[in-house]
């Protein structure tokens, strides 16, 4: 009869243990004691085998199995994209102030105030001349201080970018539409139209590239006087070829009489309404963007 080593150990312990008491009073005592020792020995043996087992082996096995599962499938953070480059599809938040791409370099003069604003309580000798103007990039309304002895002409286009300036000394502040003088308010529609015509290529490109904002709203519908019917006429016509100029747009779509004026009216609407939902050509007021 074949006996396992564990069984033999249990039998030996049960028979070799001395009997201090009468076995008749405690029947099976030797056998029970042997079972207890056997269980304890098995537990000690199991703990020793587990404590001696290398943990790295199990981790390495798990790692290798995960590597095998991911083999042939690129990790979302791995790839050939160089470090520091922005992944495609991501966009900057635009918060935290204007970046260099939003700064105006040229403005159109709306009004010249030789003694500053009328609300300024300082004496005339202490007041400095002031210029109200609108940028021709993002159509930012602002107040500027001209150089000493220089009087800028209304409706003139002047440089305010970095480097030497011939007319403007420095930019004082950005203002809103309610801050404009009566004269600046009257000049604004004409100057906006002149600015749009001065950048004809830019705004003709808008007609070529305008797209849907939502499933029910198209960018072209935000332009004054353009509804669904005229919008589809523009879309169908540009499929035949890009528009080349404002005149070309009018010739191909006779119902759109003056595209430059349409654009200028939309810009004026965006400047007058700080809480307008969609902006095509202007940036929100500073207080809105920082909120």
Secondary structure, DSSP 8 states (H G I E B T S, - for coil): ----HHHHHHHHHHHHS---S-TTTSTTHHHHHHHHHHHHHHHHHHHHHHHTS-HHHHHHHHHHHHHHHHTTS--TT-SS--TT---TT------SS--TTT--SEEEEEEEETT--TT--S-TTT---EEEEEESSS--EEEEEE-TT----TT-EEE-SSS--SSEEEEEEE--GGGS-HHHHHHHHHHHHHHHHHTHHHHHHHHHH--BSSSS-BGGGGSTT--HHHHHHHHHHHTTS---SHHHHHHH-TT---HHHHHHHHHHHHHH-TT-S--SS----HHHHT-
